[in-house]
Amino acid sequence: MTHPPYDAPVPHEPYPPQQQPQTPSPRQHPSWQPQPHLTYPWQPPPAPPPPAPRLPRHPAPGRHSDLRRLRGAYRIQRRVATFTTLGYFTLFLVLSALAPSFMTGTVSGGLTTGLLLGLCQLPVTCLALVLFERTARRRLDPLSELLRRQTGAAAARDGGGRP
């Protein structure tokens, strides 16, 4: 048996391209349905996928800017109260370590400056707490109450919450 040369022409198709018989592939046939692959014939068919979650009809209660403003105000308030109290305590420690002659100086009748500054720590802490509570009532509570009312109204509107 002899082989044709490498550049030999390819034999022509028995039919011209327009007269080729058209047989549908199995996927093009109308009765073909994809079947789930079952490992065992007695297995039940796989469960259908869960339905897509329903989107709410109404936007979320409260604007994001209100929530951002409330978080920012709480953050600033916590920092001011914390740094006021810790700053005073740190000042007391730095003065005790670096200025012992100032801390041992007497103010009046045997009361030293260090003891006076140490006794003032309690009023400074109480003052920070009072200012924290006062600014919370004036600035933060009205905004949080507004967001709470909006959330309650949205829950009542959706039928699942209290009015």
C-alpha positions in Angstrom: 0.0 0.0 0.0 1.4 3.3 -1.0 0.8 6.5 0.7 -0.1 9.6 -1.2 2.4 12.4 -1.2 2.1 14.9 1.7 0.5 17.7 -0.4 -2.0 15.4 -2.1 -5.4 16.9 -2.6 -8.2 16.0 -0.2 -11.0 13.9 -1.9 -14.2 15.9 -2.4 -17.3 15.4 -0.3 -19.9 13.1 -1.8 -22.4 15.9 -1.7 -22.0 19.6 -2.3 -22.3 21.8 0.8 -25.9 22.9 0.1 -27.1 19.3 -0.4 -25.5 17.7 2.7 -28.2 15.8 4.7 -29.0 17.7 7.9 -29.5 15.5 11.0 -30.1 17.2 14.3 -27.7 16.6 17.1 -29.1 15.1 20.3 -29.1 18.5 21.9 -31.0 20.1 19.1 -33.8 17.5 19.1 -36.9 18.9 20.8 -37.5 15.9 23.0 -34.0 16.1 24.5 -34.0 17.2 28.1 -30.9 17.4 30.3 -31.1 14.7 32.9 -29.5 15.0 36.3 -26.6 12.7 36.8 -27.6 10.1 39.3 -25.0 7.9 40.9 -27.6 5.2 41.7 -31.0 4.7 40.0 -32.9 4.7 43.2 -31.7 8.1 44.3 -34.4 10.9 44.3 -33.8 13.8 41.9 -31.8 16.7 43.4 -33.8 19.4 45.2 -34.5 22.5 43.1 -32.5 25.6 44.1 -34.0 27.9 46.7 -35.9 30.9 45.3 -34.0 34.2 45.1 -34.5 36.4 48.1 -37.1 39.0 47.7 -35.9 42.6 47.8 -37.7 45.0 50.1 -40.1 47.4 48.5 -39.1 50.3 50.7 -35.5 51.5 51.3 -33.8 50.8 54.6 -34.9 53.0 57.5 -32.7 55.9 58.2 -30.2 57.4 55.8 -26.7 56.2 55.9 -25.5 59.7 56.6 -27.6 59.8 59.8 -26.0 56.5 61.0 -22.5 57.8 60.0 -23.2 61.0 61.9 -24.4 59.1 65.0 -21.3 56.8 65.0 -19.0 59.7 64.5 -20.5 61.7 67.3 -20.3 58.7 69.7 -16.7 58.2 68.6 -15.7 61.8 69.2 -17.5 61.8 72.6 -15.8 58.7 73.8 -12.4 60.0 72.7 -12.8 63.4 74.4 -13.9 61.7 77.7 -11.2 59.1 77.6 -8.4 61.5 76.7 -9.5 64.1 79.3 -9.3 61.5 82.1 -6.2 59.7 80.9 -4.5 63.0 80.0 -4.9 64.4 83.5 -3.6 61.1 85.0 -0.7 61.1 82.6 0.1 64.7 83.5 0.1 63.7 87.2 2.5 60.8 86.5 4.9 62.9 84.3 5.0 65.7 86.9 5.7 63.1 89.7 8.6 61.6 87.7 10.1 64.7 86.2 9.3 67.5 88.7 9.6 66.0 92.2 10.5 69.4 93.7 7.3 70.9 92.3 5.2 67.9 93.5 6.7 68.1 97.0 6.2 71.8 97.4 3.5 72.8 99.9 0.4 74.6 99.0 -1.0 75.5 102.4 -0.7 74.0 105.9 1.3 70.9 104.9 -0.8 70.0 101.8 1.7 69.2 99.0 1.1 70.0 95.3 1.3 66.3 94.4 -1.4 65.3 97.0 -3.6 68.2 95.8 -3.3 67.1 92.1 -3.9 63.4 93.2 -7.1 64.4 95.0 -8.2 66.4 92.0 -8.3 63.2 89.8 -11.6 62.1 91.2 -13.4 65.5 90.4 -11.8 65.5 86.9 -13.1 62.0 86.2 -16.6 62.9 87.5 -16.5 66.1 85.4 -15.7 64.0 82.3 -18.6 61.7 83.0 -21.0 64.6 83.6 -20.0 66.3 80.3 -20.3 62.9 78.5 -23.8 62.5 79.7 -24.8 66.1 79.0 -23.5 66.0 75.4 -25.2 62.6 74.9 -28.6 64.0 75.9 -28.2 67.2 73.8 -26.6 65.8 70.6 -26.8 62.0 70.4 -30.1 61.1 72.0 -32.3 63.1 69.6 -30.6 61.6 66.5 -30.8 58.0 67.9 -34.4 58.6 68.8 -35.2 59.7 65.3 -33.5 56.6 63.8 -35.4 54.4 66.3 -38.7 55.9 65.2 -37.9 55.5 61.6 -36.9 51.8 62.2 -40.2 51.2 64.1 -42.2 52.9 61.4 -40.5 50.8 58.7 -41.1 47.6 60.7 -44.8 48.4 61.3 -45.2 49.3 57.6 -43.7 45.9 56.6 -46.1 44.2 59.1 -43.6 42.6 61.3 -42.8 45.0 64.0 -44.2 47.1 66.7 -45.6 50.6 65.7 
